[in-house]
Amino acid sequence: MTPLSAVVPESAFPRDVLPRLVRAGLVTGVIDGLFSSVLNVFAYGSTVTRLFQGVAATLLGKAALDGGTSTAAVGVLMHFGVAFGWSAVFLFLVMQLPWVRSLLPSRYGAIKVASLYGPFIWMVMSLAVIPFLVGRPPAINVRWWIQLFGHIPFVAMPIVMSIGRSVPRSQLVDSRSS
């Protein structure tokens, strides 16, 4: 078996990858969790516990909705896992795609990138991942559209700002000349 370092040069893995990923995952998990919680309580008349039980239900089934705080805690862990997952995907994209690195320092670059990445995340999750897990297609309704647009400031922007701002200047300059 060939070691990873023989296939991917060490320079492709900057030393600050783990701190970037941790910061992005935590910040995104908190901001999106607050957004979802406020929306769930004030717009939909539900509870934060019910929100995260619903998240847990995608893996544990409908019984999670009656599981109390323990299944809500599982939902919170899943929520942060997803935030870390999408942060890792974006970090990979930044490291591998020069056009993403060149877009970030441009005028309104973070907003441009987040405007693409947020809806992409929501569409993948709502049209592929969640339907695969629960066995039914999504309901494309007002809530779906709120989530689509809400993923720009409350999911993608924290990821882009946490990871994109920490891209070394040398990578940004180098990416423009490639």
C-alpha positions in Angstrom: 0.0 0.0 0.0 1.4 3.4 -1.0 1.6 6.0 1.7 -0.6 9.0 1.3 2.4 11.3 1.3 3.7 9.6 -1.8 0.5 10.4 -3.7 -0.4 13.8 -2.3 2.5 16.2 -1.6 2.8 17.4 2.0 2.4 21.0 0.8 -1.2 20.2 -0.1 -1.9 19.8 3.6 -1.1 23.1 5.3 -0.3 22.9 9.0 -3.4 24.8 10.0 -6.0 22.5 8.4 -7.2 21.0 11.6 -7.7 24.4 13.4 -9.5 25.8 10.3 -11.8 22.7 10.2 -12.5 22.8 14.0 -13.3 26.6 13.9 -15.6 26.3 10.9 -17.4 23.2 12.2 -18.0 24.8 15.6 -19.0 28.2 14.4 -21.3 26.8 11.7 -22.9 24.4 14.1 -23.6 27.1 16.6 -24.9 29.7 14.1 -27.0 27.3 12.1 -28.3 25.7 15.3 -29.4 29.1 16.6 -31.0 30.0 13.3 -32.9 26.8 13.2 -33.9 27.0 16.8 -35.2 30.5 16.5 -37.0 29.7 13.3 -38.5 26.5 14.8 -39.8 28.3 18.0 -40.9 31.6 16.7 -42.0 30.9 13.1 -43.1 27.3 13.4 -44.4 27.2 17.0 -42.4 24.2 18.0 -39.5 23.6 20.4 -35.8 23.3 20.2 -36.0 19.8 21.6 -38.4 18.8 18.9 -36.1 20.3 16.2 -33.2 18.1 17.3 -35.3 15.1 17.8 -36.3 15.5 14.2 -32.7 15.6 13.2 -32.1 12.4 15.1 -35.2 10.8 13.5 -33.4 10.8 10.1 -31.1 8.1 11.4 -33.1 6.6 14.4 -36.5 6.6 12.8 -39.8 8.2 14.0 -39.3 6.8 17.5 -36.7 9.5 18.1 -39.5 12.0 18.2 -40.7 10.4 21.4 -37.2 9.9 22.9 -36.9 13.1 25.0 -33.7 14.9 25.6 -31.5 11.9 24.9 -32.6 11.8 21.2 -32.5 15.6 21.1 -28.8 15.3 22.2 -28.2 12.7 19.4 -29.7 15.2 17.0 -27.4 18.0 18.3 -24.4 15.7 17.8 -25.6 14.8 14.3 -26.1 18.5 13.5 -22.5 19.3 14.5 -21.3 16.3 12.5 -23.0 17.6 9.4 -21.5 21.1 10.1 -18.1 19.6 10.3 -18.7 17.5 7.2 -19.7 20.4 5.0 -16.8 22.5 6.5 -14.4 19.6 5.5 -15.8 19.6 2.0 -15.3 23.3 1.7 -11.8 23.1 3.1 -11.0 20.4 0.5 -12.5 22.6 -2.3 -10.4 25.6 -1.2 -7.3 23.5 -1.1 -7.9 21.8 -4.5 -9.6 24.5 -6.7 -7.7 27.6 -7.7 -10.8 29.4 -8.9 -12.3 29.2 -5.4 -9.1 30.5 -3.9 -9.0 33.4 -6.5 -12.7 34.2 -5.9 -12.3 34.6 -2.1 -10.2 37.8 -2.0 -12.2 39.4 -4.8 -14.7 42.1 -4.0 -17.6 40.5 -2.0 -15.8 37.2 -2.6 -17.1 35.5 0.6 -20.6 36.5 -0.2 -20.2 35.2 -3.8 -18.9 31.9 -2.6 -21.4 31.5 0.2 -24.2 32.3 -2.3 -23.2 29.3 -4.3 -22.2 27.0 -1.5 -25.2 27.5 0.8 -27.9 26.5 -1.7 -25.7 23.7 -2.9 -25.5 22.3 0.7 -29.2 22.6 1.2 -30.1 21.0 -2.2 -27.7 18.0 -1.5 -29.1 17.5 2.0 -32.8 18.0 1.2 -32.9 16.4 -2.2 -30.5 13.5 -1.8 -29.2 12.8 1.7 -32.3 13.2 3.9 -34.7 11.5 1.3 -32.3 8.6 1.1 -32.3 8.3 4.9 -36.0 8.7 5.5 -37.2 7.0 2.3 -39.4 9.8 1.0 -39.0 12.9 -1.1 -38.9 16.4 0.4 -41.8 18.7 0.5 -40.9 21.8 -1.5 -42.8 24.4 0.4 -42.2 27.8 2.1 -40.0 26.1 4.8 -37.9 24.5 2.1 -37.3 27.9 0.4 -36.5 29.6 3.7 -33.9 26.9 4.4 -32.5 27.3 0.8 -31.9 31.0 1.3 -31.1 30.7 5.0 -28.2 28.4 4.2 -26.3 31.3 2.6 -25.9 33.5 5.8 -26.3 30.9 8.5 -24.4 27.9 7.1 -22.2 28.8 4.1 -21.1 32.2 5.4 -19.6 30.9 8.7 -17.9 28.1 6.8 -16.5 30.5 4.1 -15.4 33.1 6.7 -13.8 30.6 9.0 -11.9 28.8 6.3 -11.5 31.4 3.5 -10.1 34.1 5.8 -7.4 31.8 7.0 -6.2 30.8 3.5 -2.5 31.9 3.5 -1.9 35.0 1.3 0.6 33.0 -0.7 -2.1 30.5 -1.7 -4.4 33.3 -2.8 -1.7 35.0 -4.9 -0.4 31.7 -6.3 -4.0 30.7 -7.3 -4.4 33.8 -9.4 -1.4 33.0 -11.5 -2.4 29.4 -12.2 
